Amino acid sequence: MSLSFQLSHAASASIDTPLLAVILPQDASLQDGVLGGALGELDAQLHGAIGRSLTRRDFRGGRDETLLLVGGETGVQRLLLVGRGSAPLTRTTARRAAAIAARQATKLGTGALTLLLPDDSTTDGSATEGLVIGAAAGSWSYPDLQTQPPEKDRRARVSSITIVAPAGAPTAAGFEVGVAMAEGQAIAKRLGQMPGNVCTPDTFAEVGREIAERHGMELTVWGREQLAAANMGSFLCVAQGTTQDPKLVALEHRGGPADQKPVVLIGKGLCFDTGGISIKPAPEMEWMKFDMSGAGGVMGAMETIGRLKLPVNVVGIIGSTTNMPSGEAVKPGDVVRASNGKTVEIINTDAEGRLVLADLLVFAKRFDPAIAIDAATLTGAIVIGLGHNAVGVFGNDQSAIDEVINAGQAAGEPGWALPLWDDYKEQIKSDVADLKNTGGRAAGSITAALFLQEFVDGYPWVHLDVAGTAYSQTDLGWIPKGPTGTPVGTFVEIVRARTRQ
């Protein structure tokens, strides 16, 4: 990514920046109108403007509230007060406030942004971590395909982010993790924002190769011939309608002992999903370029894990193709055979992601996973059930489900568990094959997860349905519409948590 990050321990009086964002809680207290500590020094530079603004309640510190104050020619040239609301200071609340600050910096065209959290009482560096992740998220953009305005009309994009924080090992560690997470999320977002004619299965192979070379990972790339040799008829039937070569990409990070079972991360990578013969309605179909968000999340997570050199064995697996209608495309009523021998009756060709993941879950068994977690923009039903606020979580092992939910909570990507009761299996029974690839509208997310479970053999497994959270069709305020970076944070937090065990 084109951002540079710096960690500074400078006194507030010596800060020299075009924009300093100071993050404050709701109703930040004043004592007789005089501010203390770092904020007091800044207030003196601005001739009491901060104190007057708080006293007059021009700024009250509500969540996402901002107030811009103009400084001098040097030192702090502009000061932005950013409210984080009444919630306790956490990585998540610091992240959101920093993202708001970065979006304001982008609008102003300052080019550089410095962040200060005067009341940081955390001792583990989590607030610093959140500041870096949030600032990167708020300033992220994908200008590659846009014609730039004339030089005189351009506003500088944020290219430099500085965090001012006390010296110490926790702060330095939090900063390092924040930068690694920001870099990983940038990969996931970039892949997501690319149009379907730019991000293809070959793109995932290229990005996988770049990550492997940067971090010394082992890379496996399979195309149509290798997939056929492995009898991956479920994956391949989705790729029947496209001339593009489908790709299975696997990255192996060997950070732990040789005999340690790996964490296996699996992602659905549909670079574009028309629905195939069961074609989708035309309105808003362009958003289906985001149907590769699970695979983008795996790639981003592997980048972060590689940067942090986490001492855990991790395997990232993605399956990528496009789902297109053509004379060769799979049809409703067709029966295909997956690599574990199970046959699947195709009821709806738009239920294609589970067909790709089925063979990936069988492929994952060769690594003898300690836990396998797949992520996919799998069902519209999860959006109806949980909206855009939570990831749907399913699994075959309660401790694994709890582990993943805790990781998502720590990452600011909350999840909610849904049941996989046997009663629901009746909906995916077929008259002519072992399974149907869809059980209808009722409990659509649950029956999709139950379908996937049929291809899990002998390892703890969790499925994340991120259809409502991996991207947003509206501006969320703290980040613009488009890719959110989910589920990179959850994947990374699962691995980080295992380093503490």
N, C-alpha and C positions, 0 to 999 in steps of 0.2 A: 504494500500500500504506500501511498505517497505522503504519509504523515511521519513526522519525527517526534519523539517523546523525550522529555528531560525531567529529571527529578531535582528540585532545588531545595536547599535549606537556608536560603537567604532571608535576612530580616526583612519585614514588610517595608521598612523605610528605604531599602535599597533595590526594591523591585523596579525593573525598567521594562515596560510592556505596553503594547498598543491597547490591550484589553485585559483587565484583571477581573475575574468573576469571583465574588465572595459569596459563599453559600451559607445561609443563615436559617435557623429554625423559626417556626412561627412565633411571633411576638417576642423577638430577641430582647432580652432585658436591658434596661439602661439604669444606671445609678447616677441620679442627679444630672442626667443629660451628658455624662462623661463616659466614653467608651474606654475599656481597658485593653491591654495587651496589643496584639498585632493590629486589631481593628482600630484601636486608639491612635496608633501611629499613622494608619491610613487616613483616619478622620482628620488628623492634624494637617496632612498633605493637602487635603481637600477643603481646608479652612472650615471644618465642622459640618460639612454637607451631609455626611452619613448620619451623624447624631441628630441633626435637624429633621432629616427625612424620617428617622425612626420616631422621634418625638411627635412629629406632626401626623404620624401614621400614614405617610405617603406610601410606605412600604411596610407590610405586616408579616411577611415571611410565609404566606400561604403557598401551598404546593404549586409549583410552576410559575409563581409570581415573579416578575422582574422589574427592576428600576435602573435606568441608565443614568449615571452621573458623569459629567465631563471633567477631566483632570487638566494637567498642564501639558506643555510641549515635550517635556521629558518625564521620566519616572512612570507613574501610572497615568497614562494618557486618557483612558476611559475606565470607569469602574462600574461593573454590573452587579447589582445585588440580586441574588437568586434565592427564592424561598424553597425550602424542602418540606414545608408543612409541619404538622404536629407529630408525625410518626417518628419512632426512635431512629437514630442514625444507624444505618446498616449499609452493606455494600449496595443493596438494591436502591435505597433512597438516595445515596450519594451518586449512584449511576444516573438516575433520572435527572437530578438537578444539574449534573455536569453536562448531560445531553442537551438540556434546555439552554445552558450557557453556550454550548458549541453552536447550536442553531442560531442564536443571536449573533455570535461572532461571524457566522457565514453571511447573515443578512447585512451586517455592517461592513463586511469585506476587510476585516483587520488582518487576516493572514496568519496571525499568531494569537494564542489564547493561553493565559495563565490562570490557574485555579487555586483558590485558598479556602480551606475549611477551618475556620478559627476555633470551633469547639469540638474538634476531633478527639473523642475520648476513647476510641477503640485502641486496643493494644495488640491486635493481630495483623494490622495492615490492611484490613478488609475495606476500610473507607477509601484509602488510597487506590486500592485495586478498582473499586467502583468508579472513582473519578476518572481513571484512565479509560476504562471500558465505555463509560457514558460519553466522555468527550469525543472518543473515536466514533461512537454510534451517531451522535448528533451532527458530526461534521462529515459523515460518509456521503459520498455521491458517486454516480456513474456517468461522467460526462463524455465518455469515449465516442459516442455516436452523434453528439450534438455539435452543430456549428456554433462556434463561440462568437459573442458579440464583438464589435470593434473595441480595440484596446481601451479607448477613453470611457467606454460604458461598462467595462468589466469590474466586478468586485473580486478581490483576491479570495481564493478558497483557503480554508484553514489548512495550513501545512505544518504548523509547529504547536505542540501542546506541552506546557510546563506545569508540573504539579509542585506547589510549595508546601512542604511538610517537614516536621521535625526529623532530625537524623535518627537512625536506629535500624537494626536488622529487620524488624517487622515491616517498617515502612518500605525499605528497599525490596523485601520479598514481595510485598503487595504490589509495588510498582512493576516488578518483573512479571508477575502473573498477569497483571492488567494489560501490559503491552502484548504478551503472548496471546491472551484471549482476544484482544482487539485485532491482532493480525489474523487469527483463525476465523473470527467472525467476518472480517473483510473478504476473505476467500469465499466463504459461504454466500455472502450477500452479492458479491460480484457474479458468481455463477448463477445465482437466482435472477439477478436483474438482466443478465444477457438475454436477448431474444432467442427464440428457438432455432433460428438459422445461424446463430453465432455460437451458442452453447450446444454442442452435439455430443454424442457418446465419445467421439475422438477427443473432445475437450477434456473430459474426465480422465482419459488415459494420459493426456499431456500434463494436466495438473497433478495427477498422481505421480508421474515421473519426476516432476519438479520437486514435490515434497520429499519423495524418496531420496533424491540426490542431495537435497539440503540437509537432511537429518539422518542419512545412513540407514534408511529403512529398506527392507526387501520388497520388491514390487512384482506382482503377477498381473498380467493383462491377457484376458481371453477374448477372442472374437467369435464370430458365428461358427467357425469350424470346430474350435475347441469346445464351445457350448454344446454343439451337436454330439461331439465325441463323448461328452459327459452326460448325455441323455437328458439335457435340460429342456425338455419339450414344453414345460410350462412357461419358462422365460422366453423361449424362442417363438412361441405362438404369438406373443405380443409384437415381436419384431418381424412377423411375416409380411406386414403391409408396407414396410419401408426398405428402401435401397441402402440406407445407412447401416454400417456394420455395428451391431450391438456390442456392448463391452461389459465384461465383468472385470473390475479392478480391485485388487487386494493389496493393502499396505501392512507390513508387519514391523511394529516397533518392539524391539527386544530390549526393554529397559530393566527387566527383572531377571531372576535366576532362570537358568535354562529349563528347569523342571517345573516352573510356575505356569499354571494354566492361565491363558490370556483372557482379558476382557475383549469381547468381540462386538464391534459396532457395525451395524448393517443399515444401508440406506437405499431407498427407492429413488431411482434416477431417471424418471420419464422426462426427457428434455422438452417434449411437448406432448400433450394428450388431447387428441381430437375426440376421443371416445371410440375410435375405430368404426366398424360397421354400425354399431349402436351410437351413432354420432351425437355429440353434445349440441345443445341449442347454440346458435351463433352469438347472441349477445354475451359479452364478457368472456368469450372463449380465449381471448388473448392472455388472460390471467393464467391459463394452463401452462405457460412457460415455467411457472413455479412448481410444477409437479415433480421437479427433481430436488426439492428442498431437503428431503431426507438424506440424499446422497451428498448434497452440498454441505450439510451439517457434519457428515462423516469426514469429508475432506478438511473442513475447517478445524474440526477437533483433532485430527491427526497432525495438522500443522502446529496447533498449540501444544499438544503433547510432545511433539518433537522438539519444539523450542525450549520447553521446560525440562526436557530430558527426564521425564517422570520414571521412577524405578519400578515400573510395572510393565508386564508384557501386554501389548494391545494389538489387535488386528482390526483394521478397517476394511469393510467390504461394501462395494456398491455395484448395482446392476443398472445399466443405462441403455435406453433405446428410445424410440418415439412410437406412439400408438397412432397409426395412420390407416385410413380406409383405402383399399385398392383391390384389384382383381385377385390378389394373393392373400388378402388379409383373413385372419381367423374370423369365423362366423358364429353367430348364436346357434347352438345345437351341436357344434363340433365337440369332439372329445379329444383331449390331449393327455399325454403321460408325463408326469414330473420325474425328476431324477431319483426319487425314492420308490418309484414304481406305481405310485397312486395315480389313478385316472381322474380327470376333471371334466365335467360337462360345462361348456361355456354357455351361460344363460345371457350374459350381458358383456359385450367386449369392452365396455367402459369400466368394468371391474377388473382392470388390468394390473394394477400395482401389486395386488396380492399374488398374481400369477408369477410376476418377477421375483417377489420376495420368497415365494415358496421354494424355488430352487436355490436361492441364496441361503436360506435357513438350512437346507440339506448340505450345501457346500460348507457352511460354518462348522458342522460337526467334525470335520477332519482336523480342526484346531483344538478339539476337546475343551470347549470354553468353560471358564469359571462362571461366567455369566454372558449371555448374548442379549443385546438390546438393539431392536430395529426401530427405525423412525421413518415415517412415510406420511405424505399428504394423502391419506388413504380414502377417507369417506367424507362426503358432505354431511352425513348424519351426525358426525361429531361436532360440527359447527352448530347444528340445530340443538344438540344436547348441551354443549358447554360454551357455545359462543366463541368469542375470540380471546377469552381470558384464561383458558386452561387447556393443557394437553391431556388427551385421553390416554389413560394408562391401563394396560391389560397384562396378565402374565400367568405363568403356571407355578409360581413359587412366591409365597407371601413375603418372605424375607427379601427376595430380589425386588419385588414391587416396592416395598418400604424403602429399600436402598435407593431406588431410582427416584421416588417421590421426594425423598430428603435431598437428593442431589439437585433436582429441579428447583426446589424451594431455595436452596443456597444460591443457585444461579439466577434467580429471578425469573424462572420459567416454570411456574407452578403447574402441577398435574393433579388429576383426579382419577382414582381407580374405579373401574367399572367391572361388573361380574362376567365370568366365563362359565356360566352354569350349563350343565349337560342338556337341559331342556331346550336350549336355543339351537342345539345341533340338528334338531329335526328340520330346521329351515334350510340347511345346506345338504340334505340327503338327495341323491339323484336316482332316477329310475334306470339310468343306463350306464352310470359311472360310479366311482367311489364317492365323489363329491360334486356339488354344484359350486360355481364360483361366486354366486351371490344368493342370499336368502331373502331378497326382497327388501322393501323399505323399512319394515318394522325391525327395530334393534339392529340397524344396518352396521353400525360400528362394532357391535358385539359379534355378530355373525362373521364379519370380515376377520376379526381377531381369532375367532374359533377356526376359521379356515386356515389361517397361518399356523395355528397350534398343531394342525395335522402333519406339519412338516418339521416339527421340533422333536428331536429324539435324544433324550438322555442328558439334557443340560438345563440349568435355570434360564428362563427366557422372559423378557419383558418387551412388549410392543407399545410404541408411542405413536398415537395418531395426532399429527401436528397440522392437520388440514386447516384448523382455525387460527393457528398461532405462528406459522412459519413465514407468513407474509400478511400484509394488511392492504386492503383496497381503499382505505381512508388514511388521512394524516392523523397520527396518534398524539400529536402535540409535542411529545419529547423526541420522537423520531418521525421522519416523513413516511408517506405510504410507500409500499414496496416490501423488500425483504427485511425481516426482523433479526436474523441471526440465530433464531431457534432452529434446532436443538443443540447448537455447539456447546453452550454453557452446561447443559445437563450432562452431555457426554463427558466433558472434561472433568466436571465435579465428581462423577462416578469414579473416575480413575484417581483423581486427587485424594478422595476419601480413602481409597484403598492403600495409599501410601502412609496413611496415619494408623492403619490397623496393626 
